[in-house]
Amino acid sequence: MTAEILSNAEVAPCHYLLALAVSPVYRDARPGQFVMLRPGGLGIPFLGRPLGIYSLSGHARGARIEILYRAAGRGTKVISTRCEGDRLEVLGPLGNRFTCFPGMDTAVLVAGGIGIAPLVFLAERLTTGPAKDRVRVVAYIGARDAATLLGVDRVRAFGAEVRISTDDGSAGHRGPVTELFRNEMGSFDTARTGVFACGPYPMLRRMGEIVADRPMPCQVLMEERMACGMGACLGCTIEVRGPGGPEYRQVCTDGPVFDLRDILWR
């Protein structure tokens, strides 16, 4: 299936916000799900790139989704050159989704770098859905520097409380976003707070260490390289705790969202 590009703009150095007109099936997409994007045609790259959904809205032809991505490898660099009116091959929505915890009245979002993308979609749903489903949202957003901070204005527009951290101290707290979260986590009622995190692997592993001794439920969105998005290539396998010992799960079909405490970190 192909989708028409509505816009594709650079919003920070090497970071782009892509808007696509997609089929009506995307109206049922939920935070945490992703798509496989490919420039199309017979050229390189042949394989799609897994990218999380940043936002979802209605469109005359079905639905409009936004994808926030970093142009880092060959595939995403090619996508960054595509313009309004061009078409991309798209497969999705794929994977599972974030789920609210029973009794939760506060959602803490912890994002590192481009990991903010699926959490913006989650923040929107948690603050703009039916009144009975709305909760307080506190977002911890981290980046290398002020220039690469992403999603801050969008999350604030939803009424979320935002805490900022940069590695170089050019904006907000100086240091890892996990350090800022750790410093403030004692202010949350663990019985009524759910944590949702997405970011680089070392960041998520550190989150596992921070919440290990606290009864605070936490879901993480795992980012792994994959070729198909449907469980055929086995390229996105991770190790998790099972009832009889370690087991293997595929990020594309069993995830990408997992209980943080189920992950066996490398």
Phi and psi in degrees as GROMACS dihedral restraints (atoms count N, CA, C in turn):
[ dihedral_restraints ]
;  ai    aj    ak    al  type     phi  dphi    fc
    3     4     5     6     1  -113.7    20    10
    4     5     6     7     1   158.0    20    10
    6     7     8     9     1  -133.5    20    10
    7     8     9    10     1   143.7    20    10
    9    10    11    12     1   -85.0    20    10
   10    11    12    13     1   136.3    20    10
   12    13    14    15     1   -77.8    20    10
   13    14    15    16     1   124.4    20    10
   15    16    17    18     1   -90.9    20    10
   16    17    18    19     1   -33.4    20    10
   18    19    20    21     1  -164.4    20    10
   19    20    21    22     1   158.0    20    10
   21    22    23    24     1  -157.1    20    10
   22    23    24    25     1    88.1    20    10
   24    25    26    27     1  -116.6    20    10
   25    26    27    28     1   143.4    20    10
   27    28    29    30     1   -77.1    20    10
   28    29    30    31     1   122.2    20    10
   30    31    32    33     1  -108.5    20    10
   31    32    33    34     1   -10.9    20    10
   33    34    35    36     1  -161.4    20    10
   34    35    36    37     1   164.1    20    10
   36    37    38    39     1   -52.0    20    10
   37    38    39    40     1   117.4    20    10
   39    40    41    42     1    67.2    20    10
   40    41    42    43     1    13.1    20    10
   42    43    44    45     1  -119.5    20    10
   43    44    45    46     1   135.5    20    10
   45    46    47    48     1  -129.8    20    10
   46    47    48    49     1   149.0    20    10
   48    49    50    51     1  -113.6    20    10
   49    50    51    52     1   115.2    20    10
   51    52    53    54     1  -108.1    20    10
   52    53    54    55     1   128.8    20    10
   54    55    56    57     1  -112.4    20    10
   55    56    57    58     1   132.8    20    10
   57    58    59    60     1  -126.9    20    10
   58    59    60    61     1   141.7    20    10
   60    61    62    63     1   -90.9    20    10
   61    62    63    64     1   116.6    20    10
   63    64    65    66     1  -122.9    20    10
   64    65    66    67     1   174.9    20    10
   66    67    68    69     1   -71.7    20    10
   67    68    69    70     1   163.2    20    10
   69    70    71    72     1   -59.0    20    10
   70    71    72    73     1   -20.5    20    10
   72    73    74    75     1   -59.7    20    10
   73    74    75    76     1   -25.1    20    10
   75    76    77    78     1   -74.1    20    10
   76    77    78    79     1   -11.2    20    10
   78    79    80    81     1   -61.3    20    10
   79    80    81    82     1   -23.0    20    10
   81    82    83    84     1   -95.5    20    10
   82    83    84    85     1     5.9    20    10
   84    85    86    87     1   -64.1    20    10
   85    86    87    88     1   148.2    20    10
   87    88    89    90     1  -129.4    20    10
   88    89    90    91     1   156.9    20    10
   90    91    92    93     1   -56.1    20    10
   91    92    93    94     1   131.7    20    10
   93    94    95    96     1   109.3    20    10
   94    95    96    97     1   -25.8    20    10
   96    97    98    99     1   -75.9    20    10
   97    98    99   100     1   163.1    20    10
   99   100   101   102     1  -140.4    20    10
  100   101   102   103     1   174.0    20    10
  102   103   104   105     1  -128.0    20    10
  103   104   105   106     1   157.4    20    10
  105   106   107   108     1  -102.8    20    10
  106   107   108   109     1   120.6    20    10
  108   109   110   111     1  -111.6    20    10
  109   110   111   112     1   141.1    20    10
  111   112   113   114     1  -141.8    20    10
  112   113   114   115     1   137.7    20    10
  114   115   116   117     1   -57.1    20    10
  115   116   117   118     1   -28.8    20    10
  117   118   119   120     1    94.0    20    10
  118   119   120   121     1   166.7    20    10
  120   121   122   123     1    86.2    20    10
  121   122   123   124     1  -174.3    20    10
  123   124   125   126     1   -95.2    20    10
  124   125   126   127     1    -2.7    20    10
  126   127   128   129     1   -82.6    20    10
  127   128   129   130     1  -177.5    20    10
  129   130   131   132     1   -83.0    20    10
  130   131   132   133     1   143.0    20    10
  132   133   134   135     1   -87.5    20    10
  133   134   135   136     1   147.5    20    10
  135   136   137   138     1   -79.4    20    10
  136   137   138   139     1   -38.5    20    10
  138   139   140   141     1   -85.8    20    10
  139   140   141   142     1   150.4    20    10
  141   142   143   144     1   -76.0    20    10
  142   143   144   145     1   169.2    20    10
  144   145   146   147     1  -118.4    20    10
  145   146   147   148     1   128.5    20    10
  147   148   149   150     1   -78.1    20    10
  148   149   150   151     1   123.9    20    10
  150   151   152   153     1  -137.0    20    10
  151   152   153   154     1   133.3    20    10
  153   154   155   156     1   -75.4    20    10
  154   155   156   157     1   153.7    20    10
  156   157   158   159     1   -82.0    20    10
  157   158   159   160     1   127.7    20    10
  159   160   161   162     1   -92.5    20    10
  160   161   162   163     1   -36.6    20    10
  162   163   164   165     1  -159.5    20    10
  163   164   165   166     1   161.8    20    10
  165   166   167   168     1  -140.8    20    10
  166   167   168   169     1   134.3    20    10
  168   169   170   171     1  -150.9    20    10
  169   170   171   172     1   172.1    20    10
  171   172   173   174     1   -75.5    20    10
  172   173   174   175     1   158.1    20    10
  174   175   176   177     1  -153.3    20    10
  175   176   177   178     1   151.8    20    10
  177   178   179   180     1   -56.3    20    10
  178   179   180   181     1   -30.1    20    10
  180   181   182   183     1   -99.0    20    10
  181   182   183   184     1     8.7    20    10
  183   184   185   186     1   143.4    20    10
  184   185   186   187     1   -80.8    20    10
  186   187   188   189     1  -151.3    20    10
  187   188   189   190     1   160.2    20    10
  189   190   191   192     1  -123.0    20    10
  190   191   192   193     1   123.1    20    10
  192   193   194   195     1  -117.4    20    10
  193   194   195   196     1   151.0    20    10
  195   196   197   198     1  -114.4    20    10
  196   197   198   199     1   142.0    20    10
  198   199   200   201     1  -124.5    20    10
  199   200   201   202     1   120.9    20    10
  201   202   203   204     1   -98.4    20    10
  202   203   204   205     1   123.3    20    10
  204   205   206   207     1  -143.4    20    10
  205   206   207   208     1   161.0    20    10
  207   208   209   210     1  -108.0    20    10
  208   209   210   211     1   129.6    20    10
  210   211   212   213     1   -82.1    20    10
  211   212   213   214     1    90.4    20    10
  213   214   215   216     1  -113.0    20    10
  214   215   216   217     1   -42.2    20    10
  216   217   218   219     1  -111.0    20    10
  217   218   219   220     1  -175.5    20    10
  219   220   221   222     1   -59.8    20    10
  220   221   222   223     1   -44.8    20    10
  222   223   224   225     1   -62.4    20    10
  223   224   225   226     1   -51.2    20    10
  225   226   227   228     1   -69.5    20    10
  226   227   228   229     1   -29.0    20    10
  228   229   230   231     1   -67.1    20    10
  229   230   231   232     1   -38.2    20    10
  231   232   233   234     1   -65.6    20    10
  232   233   234   235     1   -43.5    20    10
  234   235   236   237     1   -59.6    20    10
  235   236   237   238     1   -37.0    20    10
  237   238   239   240     1   -65.5    20    10
  238   239   240   241     1   -17.6    20    10
  240   241   242   243     1   -89.2    20    10
  241   242   243   244     1    -8.8    20    10
  243   244   245   246     1   -76.1    20    10
  244   245   246   247     1   149.5    20    10
  246   247   248   249     1  -120.6    20    10
  247   248   249   250     1   169.8    20    10
  249   250   251   252     1   -51.6    20    10
  250   251   252   253     1   131.9    20    10
  252   253   254   255     1    95.3    20    10
  253   254   255   256     1   -22.1    20    10
  255   256   257   258     1   -69.7    20    10
  256   257   258   259     1   166.1    20    10
  258   259   260   261     1  -122.7    20    10
  259   260   261   262     1   145.4    20    10
  261   262   263   264     1  -121.5    20    10
  262   263   264   265     1   149.1    20    10
  264   265   266   267     1   -78.5    20    10
  265   266   267   268     1   131.4    20    10
  267   268   269   270     1  -135.9    20    10
  268   269   270   271     1   136.4    20    10
  270   271   272   273     1  -126.1    20    10
  271   272   273   274     1   125.5    20    10
  273   274   275   276     1   161.0    20    10
  274   275   276   277     1  -171.8    20    10
  276   277   278   279     1   -70.7    20    10
  277   278   279   280     1   143.0    20    10
  279   280   281   282     1  -117.8    20    10
  280   281   282   283     1   158.4    20    10
  282   283   284   285     1    82.7    20    10
  283   284   285   286     1  -179.8    20    10
  285   286   287   288     1   -91.2    20    10
  286   287   288   289     1  -163.9    20    10
  288   289   290   291     1  -141.8    20    10
  289   290   291   292     1   165.9    20    10
  291   292   293   294     1   -68.3    20    10
  292   293   294   295     1   146.7    20    10
  294   295   296   297     1  -130.2    20    10
  295   296   297   298     1   144.0    20    10
  297   298   299   300     1   -75.2    20    10
  298   299   300   301     1   150.0    20    10
  300   301   302   303     1   -91.0    20    10
  301   302   303   304     1   146.6    20    10
  303   304   305   306     1   -56.9    20    10
  304   305   306   307     1   133.0    20    10
  306   307   308   309     1    76.7    20    10
  307   308   309   310     1     6.4    20    10
  309   310   311   312     1   -73.4    20    10
  310   311   312   313     1   126.9    20    10
  312   313   314   315     1  -119.4    20    10
  313   314   315   316     1    -3.6    20    10
  315   316   317   318     1  -136.1    20    10
  316   317   318   319     1   130.1    20    10
  318   319   320   321     1  -112.6    20    10
  319   320   321   322     1   123.5    20    10
  321   322   323   324     1  -103.3    20    10
  322   323   324   325     1   121.2    20    10
  324   325   326   327     1  -105.9    20    10
  325   326   327   328     1   129.5    20    10
  327   328   329   330     1  -122.3    20    10
  328   329   330   331     1   114.1    20    10
  330   331   332   333     1  -123.1    20    10
  331   332   333   334     1   135.1    20    10
  333   334   335   336     1  -117.6    20    10
  334   335   336   337     1   120.8    20    10
  336   337   338   339     1    59.2    20    10
  337   338   339   340     1  -131.5    20    10
  339   340   341   342     1   -69.0    20    10
  340   341   342   343     1    -7.9    20    10
  342   343   344   345     1   -62.9    20    10
  343   344   345   346     1   -10.0    20    10
  345   346   347   348     1   -67.1    20    10
  346   347   348   349     1   -24.5    20    10
  348   349   350   351     1   -54.4    20    10
  349   350   351   352     1   -58.4    20    10
  351   352   353   354     1   -69.9    20    10
  352   353   354   355     1   -22.0    20    10
  354   355   356   357     1   -77.1    20    10
  355   356   357   358     1   -26.0    20    10
  357   358   359   360     1   -64.7    20    10
  358   359   360   361     1   -43.9    20    10
  360   361   362   363     1   -60.2    20    10
  361   362   363   364     1   -42.2    20    10
  363   364   365   366     1   -64.7    20    10
  364   365   366   367     1   -44.6    20    10
  366   367   368   369     1   -58.6    20    10
  367   368   369   370     1   -40.2    20    10
  369   370   371   372     1   -61.7    20    10
  370   371   372   373     1   -46.2    20    10
  372   373   374   375     1   -67.8    20    10
  373   374   375   376     1   -34.0    20    10
  375   376   377   378     1   -76.3    20    10
  376   377   378   379     1   -18.5    20    10
  378   379   380   381     1  -114.0    20    10
  379   380   381   382     1   -15.5    20    10
  381   382   383   384     1  -121.4    20    10
  382   383   384   385     1     3.6    20    10
  384   385   386   387     1   -78.8    20    10
  385   386   387   388     1  -165.8    20    10
  387   388   389   390     1   -53.4    20    10
  388   389   390   391     1   143.3    20    10
  390   391   392   393     1   -54.3    20    10
  391   392   393   394     1   -37.0    20    10
  393   394   395   396     1   -67.5    20    10
  394   395   396   397     1   -19.7    20    10
  396   397   398   399     1  -100.6    20    10
  397   398   399   400     1    -4.1    20    10
  399   400   401   402     1   -77.8    20    10
  400   401   402   403     1   143.8    20    10
  402   403   404   405     1  -136.8    20    10
  403   404   405   406     1   164.9    20    10
  405   406   407   408     1   -69.3    20    10
  406   407   408   409     1   135.8    20    10
  408   409   410   411     1  -120.4    20    10
  409   410   411   412     1   127.2    20    10
  411   412   413   414     1  -119.3    20    10
  412   413   414   415     1   119.2    20    10
  414   415   416   417     1  -110.9    20    10
  415   416   417   418     1   124.3    20    10
  417   418   419   420     1  -101.0    20    10
  418   419   420   421     1   114.0    20    10
  420   421   422   423     1  -117.5    20    10
  421   422   423   424     1   122.5    20    10
  423   424   425   426     1  -119.1    20    10
  424   425   426   427     1   152.6    20    10
  426   427   428   429     1  -156.7    20    10
  427   428   429   430     1   171.3    20    10
  429   430   431   432     1   -64.7    20    10
  430   431   432   433     1   -42.3    20    10
  432   433   434   435     1  -154.8    20    10
  433   434   435   436     1   175.8    20    10
  435   436   437   438     1   -61.1    20    10
  436   437   438   439     1   -33.3    20    10
  438   439   440   441     1   -66.1    20    10
  439   440   441   442     1   -25.9    20    10
  441   442   443   444     1  -108.2    20    10
  442   443   444   445     1    14.2    20    10
  444   445   446   447     1   -70.3    20    10
  445   446   447   448     1   128.8    20    10
  447   448   449   450     1  -125.2    20    10
  448   449   450   451     1   148.1    20    10
  450   451   452   453     1    76.0    20    10
  451   452   453   454     1     1.1    20    10
  453   454   455   456     1   -62.8    20    10
  454   455   456   457     1   -51.3    20    10
  456   457   458   459     1   -64.3    20    10
  457   458   459   460     1   -37.3    20    10
  459   460   461   462     1   -64.6    20    10
  460   461   462   463     1   -45.0    20    10
  462   463   464   465     1   -66.7    20    10
  463   464   465   466     1   -40.5    20    10
  465   466   467   468     1   -62.8    20    10
  466   467   468   469     1   -35.3    20    10
  468   469   470   471     1   -62.8    20    10
  469   470   471   472     1   -24.4    20    10
  471   472   473   474     1   -83.7    20    10
  472   473   474   475     1    -1.6    20    10
  474   475   476   477     1    89.7    20    10
  475   476   477   478     1    11.1    20    10
  477   478   479   480     1   -76.9    20    10
  478   479   480   481     1   152.0    20    10
  480   481   482   483     1   -86.0    20    10
  481   482   483   484     1   131.1    20    10
  483   484   485   486     1  -117.2    20    10
  484   485   486   487     1   132.5    20    10
  486   487   488   489     1  -118.7    20    10
  487   488   489   490     1   131.8    20    10
  489   490   491   492     1  -114.2    20    10
  490   491   492   493     1   142.2    20    10
  492   493   494   495     1  -140.9    20    10
  493   494   495   496     1   135.9    20    10
  495   496   497   498     1  -130.7    20    10
  496   497   498   499     1   146.9    20    10
  498   499   500   501     1   -61.2    20    10
  499   500   501   502     1   -36.5    20    10
  501   502   503   504     1   -97.3    20    10
  502   503   504   505     1     1.0    20    10
  504   505   506   507     1    77.1    20    10
  505   506   507   508     1    11.0    20    10
  507   508   509   510     1   -72.9    20    10
  508   509   510   511     1   -13.1    20    10
  510   511   512   513     1  -153.3    20    10
  511   512   513   514     1   132.8    20    10
  513   514   515   516     1    65.1    20    10
  514   515   516   517     1  -150.0    20    10
  516   517   518   519     1   -64.7    20    10
  517   518   519   520     1   140.5    20    10
  519   520   521   522     1   -92.4    20    10
  520   521   522   523     1   118.1    20    10
  522   523   524   525     1   133.0    20    10
  523   524   525   526     1  -177.9    20    10
  525   526   527   528     1   -64.1    20    10
  526   527   528   529     1   147.6    20    10
  528   529   530   531     1   -64.0    20    10
  529   530   531   532     1   -28.4    20    10
  531   532   533   534     1   -65.3    20    10
  532   533   534   535     1   -32.0    20    10
  534   535   536   537     1   -67.5    20    10
  535   536   537   538     1   -42.1    20    10
  537   538   539   540     1   -62.9    20    10
  538   539   540   541     1   -44.4    20    10
  540   541   542   543     1   -61.3    20    10
  541   542   543   544     1   -44.8    20    10
  543   544   545   546     1   -59.8    20    10
  544   545   546   547     1   -40.3    20    10
  546   547   548   549     1   -63.7    20    10
  547   548   549   550     1   -27.7    20    10
  549   550   551   552     1  -111.3    20    10
  550   551   552   553     1    -3.9    20    10
  552   553   554   555     1   -63.9    20    10
  553   554   555   556     1   -23.6    20    10
  555   556   557   558     1   -66.3    20    10
  556   557   558   559     1   -14.0    20    10
  558   559   560   561     1   -83.3    20    10
  559   560   561   562     1    -6.2    20    10
  561   562   563   564     1  -100.2    20    10
  562   563   564   565     1   142.7    20    10
  564   565   566   567     1   -75.8    20    10
  565   566   567   568     1   108.3    20    10
  567   568   569   570     1   -62.0    20    10
  568   569   570   571     1   -25.0    20    10
  570   571   572   573     1   -76.4    20    10
  571   572   573   574     1   -17.3    20    10
  573   574   575   576     1  -127.3    20    10
  574   575   576   577     1    14.4    20    10
  576   577   578   579     1  -119.3    20    10
  577   578   579   580     1   134.3    20    10
  579   580   581   582     1  -115.0    20    10
  580   581   582   583     1   141.7    20    10
  582   583   584   585     1  -112.2    20    10
  583   584   585   586     1   137.2    20    10
  585   586   587   588     1  -132.7    20    10
  586   587   588   589     1   125.0    20    10
  588   589   590   591     1  -132.3    20    10
  589   590   591   592     1   148.8    20    10
  591   592   593   594     1  -154.0    20    10
  592   593   594   595     1   136.7    20    10
  594   595   596   597     1   168.1    20    10
  595   596   597   598     1  -166.4    20    10
  597   598   599   600     1   -61.1    20    10
  598   599   600   601     1   154.3    20    10
  600   601   602   603     1   -53.5    20    10
  601   602   603   604     1   -47.8    20    10
  603   604   605   606     1   -59.8    20    10
  604   605   606   607     1   -34.1    20    10
  606   607   608   609     1   -65.2    20    10
  607   608   609   610     1   -45.1    20    10
  609   610   611   612     1   -67.0    20    10
  610   611   612   613     1   -37.5    20    10
  612   613   614   615     1   -61.8    20    10
  613   614   615   616     1   -40.5    20    10
  615   616   617   618     1   -65.6    20    10
  616   617   618   619     1   -36.4    20    10
  618   619   620   621     1   -59.8    20    10
  619   620   621   622     1   -38.9    20    10
  621   622   623   624     1   -60.7    20    10
  622   623   624   625     1   -38.5    20    10
  624   625   626   627     1   -69.2    20    10
  625   626   627   628     1   -38.3    20    10
  627   628   629   630     1   -68.8    20    10
  628   629   630   631     1   -42.1    20    10
  630   631   632   633     1   -94.3    20    10
  631   632   633   634     1     1.6    20    10
  633   634   635   636     1   -54.9    20    10
  634   635   636   637     1   -39.4    20    10
  636   637   638   639     1  -101.5    20    10
  637   638   639   640     1    13.0    20    10
  639   640   641   642     1  -121.0    20    10
  640   641   642   643     1   139.4    20    10
  642   643   644   645     1   -79.4    20    10
  643   644   645   646     1    50.9    20    10
  645   646   647   648     1  -109.7    20    10
  646   647   648   649     1   111.1    20    10
  648   649   650   651     1   -62.8    20    10
  649   650   651   652     1   143.5    20    10
  651   652   653   654     1  -146.0    20    10
  652   653   654   655     1   129.2    20    10
  654   655   656   657     1  -110.7    20    10
  655   656   657   658     1   141.8    20    10
  657   658   659   660     1  -124.9    20    10
  658   659   660   661     1   145.1    20    10
  660   661   662   663     1  -100.9    20    10
  661   662   663   664     1   114.3    20    10
  663   664   665   666     1   -84.4    20    10
  664   665   666   667     1   133.5    20    10
  666   667   668   669     1  -107.6    20    10
  667   668   669   670     1   112.9    20    10
  669   670   671   672     1  -132.4    20    10
  670   671   672   673     1   150.7    20    10
  672   673   674   675     1   -66.6    20    10
  673   674   675   676     1   140.7    20    10
  675   676   677   678     1  -151.1    20    10
  676   677   678   679     1   155.9    20    10
  678   679   680   681     1  -105.9    20    10
  679   680   681   682     1   -29.6    20    10
  681   682   683   684     1  -117.2    20    10
  682   683   684   685     1   -36.1    20    10
  684   685   686   687     1    82.6    20    10
  685   686   687   688     1     2.4    20    10
  687   688   689   690     1  -128.2    20    10
  688   689   690   691     1     9.9    20    10
  690   691   692   693     1    89.9    20    10
  691   692   693   694     1     4.5    20    10
  693   694   695   696     1   -86.1    20    10
  694   695   696   697     1   -34.3    20    10
  696   697   698   699     1   -85.8    20    10
  697   698   699   700     1   -18.5    20    10
  699   700   701   702     1    60.5    20    10
  700   701   702   703     1    23.6    20    10
  702   703   704   705     1   -86.2    20    10
  703   704   705   706     1    -8.1    20    10
  705   706   707   708     1  -118.8    20    10
  706   707   708   709     1    32.1    20    10
  708   709   710   711     1   -75.4    20    10
  709   710   711   712     1   136.4    20    10
  711   712   713   714     1  -127.8    20    10
  712   713   714   715     1   163.0    20    10
  714   715   716   717     1  -101.2    20    10
  715   716   717   718     1   132.9    20    10
  717   718   719   720     1  -131.3    20    10
  718   719   720   721     1   166.3    20    10
  720   721   722   723     1   -79.2    20    10
  721   722   723   724     1   130.6    20    10
  723   724   725   726     1  -118.6    20    10
  724   725   726   727     1   170.4    20    10
  726   727   728   729     1   -60.6    20    10
  727   728   729   730     1   -27.8    20    10
  729   730   731   732     1  -110.3    20    10
  730   731   732   733     1    10.2    20    10
  732   733   734   735     1   129.7    20    10
  733   734   735   736     1  -168.9    20    10
  735   736   737   738     1   -59.6    20    10
  736   737   738   739     1   140.0    20    10
  738   739   740   741     1  -133.7    20    10
  739   740   741   742     1   165.9    20    10
  741   742   743   744     1  -111.5    20    10
  742   743   744   745     1   139.6    20    10
  744   745   746   747     1  -130.8    20    10
  745   746   747   748     1   152.5    20    10
  747   748   749   750     1  -101.7    20    10
  748   749   750   751     1   129.0    20    10
  750   751   752   753     1   -62.2    20    10
  751   752   753   754     1   -36.2    20    10
  753   754   755   756     1   -70.0    20    10
  754   755   756   757     1   -36.9    20    10
  756   757   758   759     1  -108.6    20    10
  757   758   759   760     1   -37.9    20    10
  759   760   761   762     1   -83.9    20    10
  760   761   762   763     1   -22.5    20    10
  762   763   764   765     1  -118.9    20    10
  763   764   765   766     1  -151.4    20    10
  765   766   767   768     1   -84.3    20    10
  766   767   768   769     1    -3.3    20    10
  768   769   770   771     1   -93.1    20    10
  769   770   771   772     1   129.3    20    10
  771   772   773   774     1  -133.8    20    10
  772   773   774   775     1   157.1    20    10
  774   775   776   777     1   -67.6    20    10
  775   776   777   778     1   126.5    20    10
  777   778   779   780     1   -55.5    20    10
  778   779   780   781     1   -37.9    20    10
  780   781   782   783     1   -74.8    20    10
  781   782   783   784     1    -8.8    20    10
  783   784   785   786     1   -85.0    20    10
  784   785   786   787     1   -17.7    20    10
  786   787   788   789     1   -77.4    20    10
  787   788   789   790     1   132.3    20    10
  789   790   791   792     1   -96.3    20    10
  790   791   792   793     1   102.5    20    10
  792   793   794   795     1   -74.7    20    10
  793   794   795   796     1   141.2    20    10
